[in-house]
Amino acid sequence: MDKFEMLRTQIKHDSENKVFTEKGWEPIYMVDARARILIIGQAPGAKTQEMKGVFHDQSGVRLRSWMGVDDSIFYESGLIAVLPMDFYFPGHGKQGDLPPRPEFYQKWHPQFLEAMPHVELIILVGMYAQNAYLKPSAYKTITENVLHYKTFLPHYFPLIHPSPRNQVWMSRHPEFAEVILPDFRKCIQKILNA
């Protein structure tokens, strides 16, 4: 049994994940020992949990466009990995999906990171990932983190979530499309083409 298979088994049998395992849910993430780019995002949504895969939605289409990669590079090359902050859909709350369990990533991410020694860039998508990985140097808001992305290079690149719901945010911050995304794409292509 390789490291990733062992981790999947441990996650599924962890008592803290029992409620999800009893529903027949699989932990949602995408990893490979060859990965050079790691995307860390929020917990999977209900549709993602049902589909048993990462970014098979409009957000994924937009993210791949931002990165300048096609589906085969994203899913089949082994060069891109995805670790949500929680590997299971946390349920619905009063204002949308519940947040990922705050202690979850602390328990599992280090083990995955150790098994992916070639990662050069970690893309932090959204508030939960940025709050976890950018402290103490994080700014007070996602907007500030994203607009000051150079502060966190070359190891981290903070992004807003590629959800179509963030179209209003993008219209308020034209520099995102005009400056940040071209730089983001250059970072991605430099790593993938090295």
N, C-alpha and C positions, 0 to 999 in steps of 0.2 A: 504494500500500500504506500503510495507516494504521499508527500507532505500535504498536498491539497485534498486528497481523498480522506486522509486522516482528520484534517480540520473540519471537513464537511460532516464527517461522522460525529465528531465531538460536538459540533454546533447542534446537530439534530437531536443528540442525546442529552444535551445540557438541560438541567431541570428548569432553568429560566426560560427555555424555549418550548417547554412541554405543551403549552396551550396551542402553539402553532403546529408542532409536530402531530398532535392529536387531530388537527384539522386536515392533515395530509399535505400541509404546505412545505415546499422546499425553500431553503435559504436562497435569497436572490443576490447574486454577484457574478462577476466574470473575471477570472484570474488566469495568469499564465507565467511560468518562470522566466519567459523571454521578455516580459512586458518592460517597456521603456517609458511609457506614459501611463499614469494612474489617474483616474477620475474618481474623486470622492464626492458623493452627493448625499441627498437626504434619504430617508427610508423609502422603500418602494411603495407605490400607490396600489390600490385594489386591483386595477387592470394589469399592472406589472406583475403582481403576485399571481394572478390567474394565468398570465401568459408565460410565466416562469423564465423571463429573460429581461435584460436591461435595455432601456431606451428603444423599445419597439413601438414608438408612438411619435406624435408630431414633435415633441421635445427632442427626441432622438434624431429625427430628420434635421431639425435646426442645428443641433449640436454638431452633427457630422458636417453640415455645411460650414459652420463656424470653423471647424478644424481643417476643412479642406480634404476630407477623406471620404471614401465610398464605403458601402456596407461590407465589402470583402476585407478591406484593410481594418475596419473597426472590429469586425467579429471574427475574422479568420486568420489574421496575420500573427496573432499572439503578441503583438507589440503594444496593444492597448488593453488595460485592465480597468475594471470598475468595482469599487467597494462602496456601497451605501453606508451611511452612518448606523443603520440597523438593517439586518438582512431580511426582515419580515415587515409586512404591512401592519402598522401599529393600531389601526382602527380609525373610526371617524370620531371627531370631536365637534364642539358647537360651531367652530369656525373653519371647518375643513378637516383634513387628516390630522391625527394626533402626531406629536413630534416623535422622533426616534428616541428610544430609551437612552438617557444620557451616559450611562456607564457601559453601554454595549460596545462601542468602538474601542474603548480602553482595554477591553478584554480580548478582542479578536483582531483588530487591525495590526497591532505589532507583530503578531504571528504571521499574518499574510505579507506584511512588508519585508520581514526577514526572509520569506520564501521567494521574494521578487527582488533580487539584489541589483538588477540592471535598471531600475526605475530612475529616470533623470528628472522628470517633471511631474508634479502632482497638481492636478487641476481641482480646485476647490469650488464646487458648485453650490451656492446658496449659503444661508446664514449658519446652519448647524455645522457644516464642514469648516467654514471659516472661523467660527467661534472656537472650535476645537483645536484647529491646527495653527492658527496665526497668532494666538495669544502668546506672550503679552504685547506683541507689536501690532496687533490688529487695531484698526480704527473703530469708531463707535458704530458705524453703519456699513451695510453691504456696499452701498453706493460709494462711500469713501474708499473701502478696500479695493473695489473694482477700478475706480478712477486713479488710484495710486498703486496700480498693480506692479509697477517697476520696483517698488519698495520690497516686494517679496520674491522677485526673481533672483537667481535662476531656478530655485527649488520649487516654489509655489506660484500658481497663477490663479487668482481669485476671479470667479465669474458669477454673473447673475444666472438664475435657472433659465434654461432655454425654452421654457414654457411660452406658448403664444400669449398667455396672460401678462407677460412682461413687455408686451409691445408698447404700452403706454410709457413705461420706464425708459425704453429705448428711444422713444420719440422725444422725451425730455432731456436725454443725454446723447445728442448726435455724435459726440466724440467716441462713443462706444463703437459704432459702426465705422466711423471715419478713421479712427486711430488705433483703438484697442484691438478690435478684431483682426485687422491686418497684421499687427504685431503678434497676436496670439497665433494666427495661422503660420507666420514665419517660424515661431518657436516650435510648433508641431512638426512642420515640414523639415526643419533642420535636424530634429531628432530622428524622424522616421527615415530620412535619406542619408544619414551618416553611415 
